[in-house]
């Protein structure tokens, strides 16, 4: 039977802190099983195992892609907030230093 590789389950935004998909049996043992099936000439079994490995890998990629998105957005938001605060403090500092001691002002008048 034909399985669509893009039909693997995805996480909802409410599942941000759910556990990563279990990928036990992945890696070299699965590749070894696929290789053994090919050597024996059991191409159907090799195809099934390869499809299962690919599907599990795509599911793991989707999980980590979804989990990293909120973290990335939080880092960008904090960076923007910090940069805005730095600009505000710098502007206030320059304004205060130019009004208290105009001869040492760092502002250049046009």
C-alpha positions in Angstrom: 0.0 0.0 0.0 1.1 3.6 -0.7 1.7 5.9 2.2 1.9 9.6 1.8 5.1 10.8 3.5 3.6 14.2 4.3 0.7 12.7 6.3 2.7 12.2 9.5 1.2 13.7 12.7 2.1 17.3 13.6 1.9 19.0 16.9 -0.6 21.6 17.8 0.5 24.9 19.3 -0.9 23.7 22.7 1.6 20.8 22.7 4.7 23.0 23.1 6.0 21.0 26.0 5.1 17.5 25.0 7.8 14.9 24.7 9.8 14.3 21.5 8.7 11.3 19.4 10.3 8.1 20.4 12.9 7.1 17.8 14.1 3.9 19.4 15.6 1.5 16.9 16.7 4.2 14.6 20.1 4.7 13.1 22.5 2.0 12.4 20.3 -0.9 13.4 17.6 0.1 11.0 20.0 0.7 8.2 21.5 -2.8 8.9 18.1 -4.3 8.8 17.4 -2.6 5.5 20.7 -3.8 4.1 20.1 -7.4 5.2 16.7 -7.4 3.6 18.2 -6.1 0.3 21.0 -8.8 0.4 18.3 -11.5 1.0 16.3 -10.1 -2.0 13.3 -9.2 0.2 12.7 -5.8 -1.5 9.2 -5.4 0.0 10.5 -5.6 3.5 13.4 -3.3 2.7 11.0 -0.8 1.2 8.7 -1.0 4.3 11.6 -0.5 6.7 13.0 2.4 4.6 9.6 4.1 4.5 9.2 3.7 8.3 12.7 5.2 8.9 12.0 8.1 6.6 8.6 8.7 8.2 10.0 8.7 11.7 12.8 11.0 10.7 10.3 13.5 9.1 8.1 13.3 12.2 11.1 14.1 14.4 12.1 17.0 12.1 8.5 18.4 12.3 8.6 18.1 16.1 11.8 20.0 16.5 10.8 22.6 13.9 7.6 23.2 15.9 9.3 23.3 19.2 12.0 25.7 18.1 9.6 28.3 16.6 8.3 29.7 20.0 11.8 29.9 21.3 13.0 31.7 18.3 10.2 34.2 18.5 10.9 34.8 22.2 14.6 35.5 21.5 13.7 37.9 18.7 11.1 39.7 20.9 13.6 40.0 23.8 16.3 41.3 21.5 14.0 43.9 20.0 12.9 45.0 23.5 16.5 45.2 24.7 17.5 47.2 21.7 14.6 49.6 22.2 15.5 50.0 25.9 19.1 50.7 25.0 18.1 53.4 22.5 15.8 55.0 25.0 18.5 55.1 27.7 21.1 56.4 25.3 18.8 59.1 24.1 17.9 60.2 27.7 21.6 60.1 28.6 22.6 62.3 25.7 19.7 64.7 26.4 20.6 65.0 30.1 24.3 65.4 29.4 23.7 68.1 26.7 21.4 70.1 29.0 23.6 70.0 32.1 26.9 70.6 30.4 26.4 72.0 26.8 30.2 72.5 26.2 30.8 68.7 26.5 27.8 67.6 24.4 28.4 64.7 22.1 25.6 65.9 19.8 26.7 67.5 16.5 24.5 70.4 15.4 23.7 70.7 11.8 
